[in-house]
Structure formats: structure tokens, C-alpha cells
Amino acid sequence: MSETVTQAGTRQPSEQLGLREGAQMVGAMLFVLGVLALGLHAISYAGY
């Protein structure tokens, strides 16, 4: 079931969906990198 769902999701002909998914992935990556940077800064600031 999951394979058919992923295939149907990746085979969308519209470019808007692809751009939207790409922007979502970039936003998620930036969010994760920001959280990691804040966490590392807090850890180094606290002295651990």
C-alpha cells in the first residue's frame, strides 16, 4: 500500500506541487538546522 501511495505522490504532473514540496523540504531543513544551531549554542553557552 505504501509503495503505491508514494508512486502516486511522486508522479504528479503539475509543477506547482513539486515547487510546493521542494519549498516545504527546504523550510524543514532550515528549521532543523536552526534548532540544531540554537541547541549547540545553548549547550556551549551553559558550559556542557
PDBQT receptor file of N, H, CA, C and O in Angstrom, charges set to zero:
ATOM      1  N   MET A   1       0.828  -1.204   0.000  1.00  0.00    +0.000 N 
ATOM      2  CA  MET A   1       0.000   0.000   0.000  1.00  0.00    +0.000 C 
ATOM      3  C   MET A   1       0.870   1.265   0.000  1.00  0.00    +0.000 C 
ATOM      4  O   MET A   1       0.595   2.207  -0.744  1.00  0.00    +0.000 OA
ATOM      5  N   SER A   2       1.891   1.284   0.812  1.00  0.00    +0.000 N 
ATOM      6  H   SER A   2       2.114   0.519   1.416  1.00  0.00    +0.000 HD
ATOM      7  CA  SER A   2       2.707   2.499   0.914  1.00  0.00    +0.000 C 
ATOM      8  C   SER A   2       3.437   2.766  -0.405  1.00  0.00    +0.000 C 
ATOM      9  O   SER A   2       3.622   3.923  -0.782  1.00  0.00    +0.000 OA
ATOM     10  N   GLU A   3       3.853   1.706  -1.110  1.00  0.00    +0.000 N 
ATOM     11  H   GLU A   3       3.703   0.766  -0.804  1.00  0.00    +0.000 HD
ATOM     12  CA  GLU A   3       4.578   1.905  -2.362  1.00  0.00    +0.000 C 
ATOM     13  C   GLU A   3       3.678   2.581  -3.395  1.00  0.00    +0.000 C 
ATOM     14  O   GLU A   3       4.117   3.492  -4.096  1.00  0.00    +0.000 OA
ATOM     15  N   THR A   4       2.421   2.140  -3.492  1.00  0.00    +0.000 N 
ATOM     16  H   THR A   4       2.065   1.400  -2.923  1.00  0.00    +0.000 HD
ATOM     17  CA  THR A   4       1.530   2.748  -4.469  1.00  0.00    +0.000 C 
ATOM     18  C   THR A   4       1.258   4.199  -4.093  1.00  0.00    +0.000 C 
ATOM     19  O   THR A   4       1.151   5.057  -4.970  1.00  0.00    +0.000 OA
ATOM     20  N   VAL A   5       1.146   4.480  -2.806  1.00  0.00    +0.000 N 
ATOM     21  H   VAL A   5       1.233   3.783  -2.094  1.00  0.00    +0.000 HD
ATOM     22  CA  VAL A   5       0.873   5.858  -2.381  1.00  0.00    +0.000 C 
ATOM     23  C   VAL A   5       2.055   6.756  -2.728  1.00  0.00    +0.000 C 
ATOM     24  O   VAL A   5       1.864   7.863  -3.231  1.00  0.00    +0.000 OA
ATOM     25  N   THR A   6       3.276   6.290  -2.465  1.00  0.00    +0.000 N 
ATOM     26  H   THR A   6       3.432   5.391  -2.056  1.00  0.00    +0.000 HD
ATOM     27  CA  THR A   6       4.451   7.113  -2.764  1.00  0.00    +0.000 C 
ATOM     28  C   THR A   6       4.593   7.308  -4.271  1.00  0.00    +0.000 C 
ATOM     29  O   THR A   6       4.941   8.399  -4.721  1.00  0.00    +0.000 OA
ATOM     30  N   GLN A   7       4.328   6.264  -5.055  1.00  0.00    +0.000 N 
ATOM     31  H   GLN A   7       4.045   5.378  -4.689  1.00  0.00    +0.000 HD
ATOM     32  CA  GLN A   7       4.437   6.397  -6.506  1.00  0.00    +0.000 C 
ATOM     33  C   GLN A   7       3.413   7.415  -7.016  1.00  0.00    +0.000 C 
ATOM     34  O   GLN A   7       3.733   8.248  -7.863  1.00  0.00    +0.000 OA
ATOM     35  N   ALA A   8       2.193   7.347  -6.503  1.00  0.00    +0.000 N 
ATOM     36  H   ALA A   8       1.934   6.670  -5.814  1.00  0.00    +0.000 HD
ATOM     37  CA  ALA A   8       1.172   8.291  -6.948  1.00  0.00    +0.000 C 
ATOM     38  C   ALA A   8       1.549   9.709  -6.518  1.00  0.00    +0.000 C 
ATOM     39  O   ALA A   8       1.272  10.668  -7.237  1.00  0.00    +0.000 OA
ATOM     40  N   GLY A   9       2.180   9.846  -5.346  1.00  0.00    +0.000 N 
ATOM     41  H   GLY A   9       2.406   9.067  -4.762  1.00  0.00    +0.000 HD
ATOM     42  CA  GLY A   9       2.548  11.170  -4.863  1.00  0.00    +0.000 C 
ATOM     43  C   GLY A   9       3.706  11.767  -5.647  1.00  0.00    +0.000 C 
ATOM     44  O   GLY A   9       3.763  12.981  -5.840  1.00  0.00    +0.000 OA
ATOM     45  N   THR A  10       4.636  10.918  -6.103  1.00  0.00    +0.000 N 
ATOM     46  H   THR A  10       4.590   9.932  -5.945  1.00  0.00    +0.000 HD
ATOM     47  CA  THR A  10       5.804  11.435  -6.815  1.00  0.00    +0.000 C 
ATOM     48  C   THR A  10       5.507  11.649  -8.293  1.00  0.00    +0.000 C 
ATOM     49  O   THR A  10       6.234  12.386  -8.960  1.00  0.00    +0.000 OA
ATOM     50  N   ARG A  11       4.468  11.033  -8.816  1.00  0.00    +0.000 N 
ATOM     51  H   ARG A  11       3.878  10.434  -8.274  1.00  0.00    +0.000 HD
ATOM     52  CA  ARG A  11       4.178  11.143 -10.255  1.00  0.00    +0.000 C 
ATOM     53  C   ARG A  11       3.102  12.192 -10.523  1.00  0.00    +0.000 C 
ATOM     54  O   ARG A  11       2.224  11.973 -11.358  1.00  0.00    +0.000 OA
ATOM     55  N   GLN A  12       3.158  13.314  -9.837  1.00  0.00    +0.000 N 
ATOM     56  H   GLN A  12       3.871  13.493  -9.159  1.00  0.00    +0.000 HD
ATOM     57  CA  GLN A  12       2.211  14.396 -10.101  1.00  0.00    +0.000 C 
ATOM     58  C   GLN A  12       2.744  15.254 -11.252  1.00  0.00    +0.000 C 
ATOM     59  O   GLN A  12       3.880  15.723 -11.184  1.00  0.00    +0.000 OA
ATOM     60  N   PRO A  13       1.954  15.466 -12.302  1.00  0.00    +0.000 N 
ATOM     61  CA  PRO A  13       2.450  16.212 -13.461  1.00  0.00    +0.000 C 
ATOM     62  C   PRO A  13       2.542  17.716 -13.224  1.00  0.00    +0.000 C 
ATOM     63  O   PRO A  13       3.310  18.391 -13.910  1.00  0.00    +0.000 OA
ATOM     64  N   SER A  14       1.782  18.261 -12.274  1.00  0.00    +0.000 N 
ATOM     65  H   SER A  14       1.158  17.713 -11.717  1.00  0.00    +0.000 HD
ATOM     66  CA  SER A  14       1.767  19.709 -12.065  1.00  0.00    +0.000 C 
ATOM     67  C   SER A  14       3.073  20.169 -11.424  1.00  0.00    +0.000 C 
ATOM     68  O   SER A  14       3.604  19.511 -10.529  1.00  0.00    +0.000 OA
ATOM     69  N   GLU A  15       3.583  21.311 -11.895  1.00  0.00    +0.000 N 
ATOM     70  H   GLU A  15       3.151  21.846 -12.622  1.00  0.00    +0.000 HD
ATOM     71  CA  GLU A  15       4.849  21.826 -11.357  1.00  0.00    +0.000 C 
ATOM     72  C   GLU A  15       4.635  22.523 -10.017  1.00  0.00    +0.000 C 
ATOM     73  O   GLU A  15       5.559  22.596  -9.206  1.00  0.00    +0.000 OA
ATOM     74  N   GLN A  16       3.436  23.032  -9.776  1.00  0.00    +0.000 N 
ATOM     75  H   GLN A  16       2.686  22.973 -10.435  1.00  0.00    +0.000 HD
ATOM     76  CA  GLN A  16       3.179  23.732  -8.515  1.00  0.00    +0.000 C 
ATOM     77  C   GLN A  16       3.360  22.784  -7.340  1.00  0.00    +0.000 C 
ATOM     78  O   GLN A  16       3.925  23.167  -6.315  1.00  0.00    +0.000 OA
ATOM     79  N   LEU A  17       2.882  21.539  -7.483  1.00  0.00    +0.000 N 
ATOM     80  H   LEU A  17       2.424  21.228  -8.316  1.00  0.00    +0.000 HD
ATOM     81  CA  LEU A  17       3.031  20.577  -6.392  1.00  0.00    +0.000 C 
ATOM     82  C   LEU A  17       4.508  20.330  -6.121  1.00  0.00    +0.000 C 
ATOM     83  O   LEU A  17       4.926  20.282  -4.964  1.00  0.00    +0.000 OA
ATOM     84  N   GLY A  18       5.306  20.172  -7.186  1.00  0.00    +0.000 N 
ATOM     85  H   GLY A  18       4.966  20.211  -8.126  1.00  0.00    +0.000 HD
ATOM     86  CA  GLY A  18       6.730  19.919  -6.999  1.00  0.00    +0.000 C 
ATOM     87  C   GLY A  18       7.408  21.096  -6.320  1.00  0.00    +0.000 C 
ATOM     88  O   GLY A  18       8.216  20.914  -5.409  1.00  0.00    +0.000 OA
ATOM     89  N   LEU A  19       7.077  22.320  -6.768  1.00  0.00    +0.000 N 
ATOM     90  H   LEU A  19       6.421  22.468  -7.508  1.00  0.00    +0.000 HD
ATOM     91  CA  LEU A  19       7.680  23.500  -6.151  1.00  0.00    +0.000 C 
ATOM     92  C   LEU A  19       7.251  23.608  -4.700  1.00  0.00    +0.000 C 
ATOM     93  O   LEU A  19       8.048  23.963  -3.831  1.00  0.00    +0.000 OA
ATOM     94  N   ARG A  20       5.981  23.298  -4.440  1.00  0.00    +0.000 N 
ATOM     95  H   ARG A  20       5.334  23.010  -5.145  1.00  0.00    +0.000 HD
ATOM     96  CA  ARG A  20       5.486  23.400  -3.067  1.00  0.00    +0.000 C 
ATOM     97  C   ARG A  20       6.203  22.378  -2.178  1.00  0.00    +0.000 C 
ATOM     98  O   ARG A  20       6.592  22.689  -1.053  1.00  0.00    +0.000 OA
ATOM     99  N   GLU A  21       6.373  21.158  -2.696  1.00  0.00    +0.000 N 
ATOM    100  H   GLU A  21       6.057  20.906  -3.611  1.00  0.00    +0.000 HD
ATOM    101  CA  GLU A  21       7.067  20.131  -1.906  1.00  0.00    +0.000 C 
ATOM    102  C   GLU A  21       8.529  20.522  -1.707  1.00  0.00    +0.000 C 
ATOM    103  O   GLU A  21       9.078  20.325  -0.623  1.00  0.00    +0.000 OA
ATOM    104  N   GLY A  22       9.159  21.068  -2.731  1.00  0.00    +0.000 N 
ATOM    105  H   GLY A  22       8.714  21.228  -3.612  1.00  0.00    +0.000 HD
ATOM    106  CA  GLY A  22      10.555  21.483  -2.600  1.00  0.00    +0.000 C 
ATOM    107  C   GLY A  22      10.705  22.598  -1.573  1.00  0.00    +0.000 C 
ATOM    108  O   GLY A  22      11.619  22.572  -0.748  1.00  0.00    +0.000 OA
ATOM    109  N   ALA A  23       9.800  23.584  -1.627  1.00  0.00    +0.000 N 
ATOM    110  H   ALA A  23       9.059  23.606  -2.298  1.00  0.00    +0.000 HD
ATOM    111  CA  ALA A  23       9.867  24.671  -0.648  1.00  0.00    +0.000 C 
ATOM    112  C   ALA A  23       9.627  24.137   0.756  1.00  0.00    +0.000 C 
ATOM    113  O   ALA A  23      10.255  24.591   1.713  1.00  0.00    +0.000 OA
ATOM    114  N   GLN A  24       8.715  23.171   0.881  1.00  0.00    +0.000 N 
ATOM    115  H   GLN A  24       8.205  22.802   0.104  1.00  0.00    +0.000 HD
ATOM    116  CA  GLN A  24       8.448  22.589   2.194  1.00  0.00    +0.000 C 
ATOM    117  C   GLN A  24       9.687  21.861   2.717  1.00  0.00    +0.000 C 
ATOM    118  O   GLN A  24      10.016  21.958   3.899  1.00  0.00    +0.000 OA
ATOM    119  N   MET A  25      10.370  21.132   1.833  1.00  0.00    +0.000 N 
ATOM    120  H   MET A  25      10.103  21.052   0.873  1.00  0.00    +0.000 HD
ATOM    121  CA  MET A  25      11.570  20.406   2.261  1.00  0.00    +0.000 C 
ATOM    122  C   MET A  25      12.666  21.386   2.664  1.00  0.00    +0.000 C 
ATOM    123  O   MET A  25      13.357  21.165   3.658  1.00  0.00    +0.000 OA
ATOM    124  N   VAL A  26      12.832  22.472   1.900  1.00  0.00    +0.000 N 
ATOM    125  H   VAL A  26      12.270  22.651   1.092  1.00  0.00    +0.000 HD
ATOM    126  CA  VAL A  26      13.860  23.468   2.239  1.00  0.00    +0.000 C 
ATOM    127  C   VAL A  26      13.523  24.130   3.569  1.00  0.00    +0.000 C 
ATOM    128  O   VAL A  26      14.406  24.343   4.401  1.00  0.00    +0.000 OA
ATOM    129  N   GLY A  27      12.247  24.454   3.771  1.00  0.00    +0.000 N 
ATOM    130  H   GLY A  27      11.530  24.281   3.096  1.00  0.00    +0.000 HD
ATOM    131  CA  GLY A  27      11.847  25.066   5.039  1.00  0.00    +0.000 C 
ATOM    132  C   GLY A  27      12.087  24.133   6.210  1.00  0.00    +0.000 C 
ATOM    133  O   GLY A  27      12.539  24.566   7.270  1.00  0.00    +0.000 OA
ATOM    134  N   ALA A  28      11.786  22.848   6.023  1.00  0.00    +0.000 N 
ATOM    135  H   ALA A  28      11.419  22.496   5.161  1.00  0.00    +0.000 HD
ATOM    136  CA  ALA A  28      12.001  21.883   7.110  1.00  0.00    +0.000 C 
ATOM    137  C   ALA A  28      13.491  21.758   7.408  1.00  0.00    +0.000 C 
ATOM    138  O   ALA A  28      13.885  21.682   8.572  1.00  0.00    +0.000 OA
ATOM    139  N   MET A  29      14.325  21.736   6.362  1.00  0.00    +0.000 N 
ATOM    140  H   MET A  29      14.005  21.798   5.416  1.00  0.00    +0.000 HD
ATOM    141  CA  MET A  29      15.771  21.618   6.584  1.00  0.00    +0.000 C 
ATOM    142  C   MET A  29      16.297  22.848   7.313  1.00  0.00    +0.000 C 
ATOM    143  O   MET A  29      17.105  22.727   8.233  1.00  0.00    +0.000 OA
ATOM    144  N   LEU A  30      15.839  24.041   6.901  1.00  0.00    +0.000 N 
ATOM    145  H   LEU A  30      15.182  24.139   6.153  1.00  0.00    +0.000 HD
ATOM    146  CA  LEU A  30      16.286  25.257   7.579  1.00  0.00    +0.000 C 
ATOM    147  C   LEU A  30      15.823  25.259   9.029  1.00  0.00    +0.000 C 
ATOM    148  O   LEU A  30      16.563  25.683   9.917  1.00  0.00    +0.000 OA
ATOM    149  N   PHE A  31      14.594  24.785   9.277  1.00  0.00    +0.000 N 
ATOM    150  H   PHE A  31      13.993  24.440   8.556  1.00  0.00    +0.000 HD
ATOM    151  CA  PHE A  31      14.082  24.730  10.649  1.00  0.00    +0.000 C 
ATOM    152  C   PHE A  31      14.933  23.804  11.499  1.00  0.00    +0.000 C 
ATOM    153  O   PHE A  31      15.297  24.146  12.624  1.00  0.00    +0.000 OA
ATOM    154  N   VAL A  32      15.255  22.620  10.959  1.00  0.00    +0.000 N 
ATOM    155  H   VAL A  32      14.960  22.342  10.045  1.00  0.00    +0.000 HD
ATOM    156  CA  VAL A  32      16.069  21.656  11.716  1.00  0.00    +0.000 C 
ATOM    157  C   VAL A  32      17.461  22.234  11.972  1.00  0.00    +0.000 C 
ATOM    158  O   VAL A  32      17.992  22.120  13.077  1.00  0.00    +0.000 OA
ATOM    159  N   LEU A  33      18.055  22.860  10.939  1.00  0.00    +0.000 N 
ATOM    160  H   LEU A  33      17.625  22.953  10.041  1.00  0.00    +0.000 HD
ATOM    161  CA  LEU A  33      19.394  23.436  11.123  1.00  0.00    +0.000 C 
ATOM    162  C   LEU A  33      19.356  24.550  12.161  1.00  0.00    +0.000 C 
ATOM    163  O   LEU A  33      20.273  24.666  12.975  1.00  0.00    +0.000 OA
ATOM    164  N   GLY A  34      18.307  25.370  12.143  1.00  0.00    +0.000 N 
ATOM    165  H   GLY A  34      17.562  25.275  11.482  1.00  0.00    +0.000 HD
ATOM    166  CA  GLY A  34      18.194  26.444  13.129  1.00  0.00    +0.000 C 
ATOM    167  C   GLY A  34      18.064  25.897  14.536  1.00  0.00    +0.000 C 
ATOM    168  O   GLY A  34      18.698  26.401  15.464  1.00  0.00    +0.000 OA
ATOM    169  N   VAL A  35      17.237  24.858  14.703  1.00  0.00    +0.000 N 
ATOM    170  H   VAL A  35      16.722  24.449  13.950  1.00  0.00    +0.000 HD
ATOM    171  CA  VAL A  35      17.065  24.260  16.030  1.00  0.00    +0.000 C 
ATOM    172  C   VAL A  35      18.382  23.650  16.504  1.00  0.00    +0.000 C 
ATOM    173  O   VAL A  35      18.748  23.793  17.670  1.00  0.00    +0.000 OA
ATOM    174  N   LEU A  36      19.098  22.969  15.600  1.00  0.00    +0.000 N 
ATOM    175  H   LEU A  36      18.801  22.853  14.653  1.00  0.00    +0.000 HD
ATOM    176  CA  LEU A  36      20.383  22.375  15.981  1.00  0.00    +0.000 C 
ATOM    177  C   LEU A  36      21.378  23.467  16.371  1.00  0.00    +0.000 C 
ATOM    178  O   LEU A  36      22.104  23.321  17.354  1.00  0.00    +0.000 OA
ATOM    179  N   ALA A  37      21.413  24.558  15.606  1.00  0.00    +0.000 N 
ATOM    180  H   ALA A  37      20.823  24.677  14.808  1.00  0.00    +0.000 HD
ATOM    181  CA  ALA A  37      22.349  25.643  15.925  1.00  0.00    +0.000 C 
ATOM    182  C   ALA A  37      22.005  26.248  17.278  1.00  0.00    +0.000 C 
ATOM    183  O   ALA A  37      22.901  26.513  18.080  1.00  0.00    +0.000 OA
ATOM    184  N   LEU A  38      20.719  26.470  17.546  1.00  0.00    +0.000 N 
ATOM    185  H   LEU A  38      19.991  26.254  16.895  1.00  0.00    +0.000 HD
ATOM    186  CA  LEU A  38      20.324  27.026  18.845  1.00  0.00    +0.000 C 
ATOM    187  C   LEU A  38      20.679  26.065  19.963  1.00  0.00    +0.000 C 
ATOM    188  O   LEU A  38      21.154  26.489  21.017  1.00  0.00    +0.000 OA
ATOM    189  N   GLY A  39      20.454  24.768  19.748  1.00  0.00    +0.000 N 
ATOM    190  H   GLY A  39      20.069  24.424  18.892  1.00  0.00    +0.000 HD
ATOM    191  CA  GLY A  39      20.771  23.778  20.782  1.00  0.00    +0.000 C 
ATOM    192  C   GLY A  39      22.257  23.740  21.071  1.00  0.00    +0.000 C 
ATOM    193  O   GLY A  39      22.667  23.716  22.232  1.00  0.00    +0.000 OA
ATOM    194  N   LEU A  40      23.075  23.734  20.012  1.00  0.00    +0.000 N 
ATOM    195  H   LEU A  40      22.742  23.754  19.069  1.00  0.00    +0.000 HD
ATOM    196  CA  LEU A  40      24.530  23.710  20.219  1.00  0.00    +0.000 C 
ATOM    197  C   LEU A  40      24.994  24.993  20.903  1.00  0.00    +0.000 C 
ATOM    198  O   LEU A  40      25.870  24.955  21.767  1.00  0.00    +0.000 OA
ATOM    199  N   HIS A  41      24.412  26.124  20.519  1.00  0.00    +0.000 N 
ATOM    200  H   HIS A  41      23.700  26.154  19.817  1.00  0.00    +0.000 HD
ATOM    201  CA  HIS A  41      24.793  27.385  21.151  1.00  0.00    +0.000 C 
ATOM    202  C   HIS A  41      24.417  27.374  22.629  1.00  0.00    +0.000 C 
ATOM    203  O   HIS A  41      25.197  27.818  23.471  1.00  0.00    +0.000 OA
ATOM    204  N   ALA A  42      23.221  26.867  22.950  1.00  0.00    +0.000 N 
ATOM    205  H   ALA A  42      22.587  26.506  22.266  1.00  0.00    +0.000 HD
ATOM    206  CA  ALA A  42      22.796  26.808  24.351  1.00  0.00    +0.000 C 
ATOM    207  C   ALA A  42      23.697  25.869  25.144  1.00  0.00    +0.000 C 
ATOM    208  O   ALA A  42      24.051  26.167  26.285  1.00  0.00    +0.000 OA
ATOM    209  N   ILE A  43      24.070  24.737  24.551  1.00  0.00    +0.000 N 
ATOM    210  H   ILE A  43      23.782  24.495  23.625  1.00  0.00    +0.000 HD
ATOM    211  CA  ILE A  43      24.933  23.772  25.259  1.00  0.00    +0.000 C 
ATOM    212  C   ILE A  43      26.310  24.404  25.505  1.00  0.00    +0.000 C 
ATOM    213  O   ILE A  43      26.846  24.312  26.609  1.00  0.00    +0.000 OA
ATOM    214  N   SER A  44      26.874  25.038  24.486  1.00  0.00    +0.000 N 
ATOM    215  H   SER A  44      26.438  25.113  23.589  1.00  0.00    +0.000 HD
ATOM    216  CA  SER A  44      28.204  25.641  24.662  1.00  0.00    +0.000 C 
ATOM    217  C   SER A  44      28.121  26.824  25.626  1.00  0.00    +0.000 C 
ATOM    218  O   SER A  44      29.062  27.074  26.380  1.00  0.00    +0.000 OA
ATOM    219  N   TYR A  45      26.997  27.557  25.608  1.00  0.00    +0.000 N 
ATOM    220  H   TYR A  45      26.233  27.354  24.996  1.00  0.00    +0.000 HD
ATOM    221  CA  TYR A  45      26.840  28.711  26.499  1.00  0.00    +0.000 C 
ATOM    222  C   TYR A  45      26.691  28.259  27.949  1.00  0.00    +0.000 C 
ATOM    223  O   TYR A  45      27.181  28.924  28.861  1.00  0.00    +0.000 OA
ATOM    224  N   ALA A  46      26.009  27.118  28.164  1.00  0.00    +0.000 N 
ATOM    225  H   ALA A  46      25.611  26.578  27.423  1.00  0.00    +0.000 HD
ATOM    226  CA  ALA A  46      25.801  26.620  29.523  1.00  0.00    +0.000 C 
ATOM    227  C   ALA A  46      27.078  25.996  30.086  1.00  0.00    +0.000 C 
ATOM    228  O   ALA A  46      27.208  25.854  31.301  1.00  0.00    +0.000 OA
ATOM    229  N   GLY A  47      28.008  25.626  29.229  1.00  0.00    +0.000 N 
ATOM    230  H   GLY A  47      27.902  25.741  28.242  1.00  0.00    +0.000 HD
ATOM    231  CA  GLY A  47      29.265  25.086  29.712  1.00  0.00    +0.000 C 
ATOM    232  C   GLY A  47      29.349  23.576  29.616  1.00  0.00    +0.000 C 
ATOM    233  O   GLY A  47      30.348  22.985  30.025  1.00  0.00    +0.000 OA
ATOM    234  N   TYR A  48      28.317  22.944  29.082  1.00  0.00    +0.000 N 
ATOM    235  H   TYR A  48      27.505  23.424  28.750  1.00  0.00    +0.000 HD
ATOM    236  CA  TYR A  48      28.376  21.489  28.915  1.00  0.00    +0.000 C 
ATOM    237  C   TYR A  48      29.203  21.162  27.672  1.00  0.00    +0.000 C 
ATOM    238  O   TYR A  48      29.383  19.990  27.341  1.00  0.00    +0.000 OA
TER     239      TYR A  48
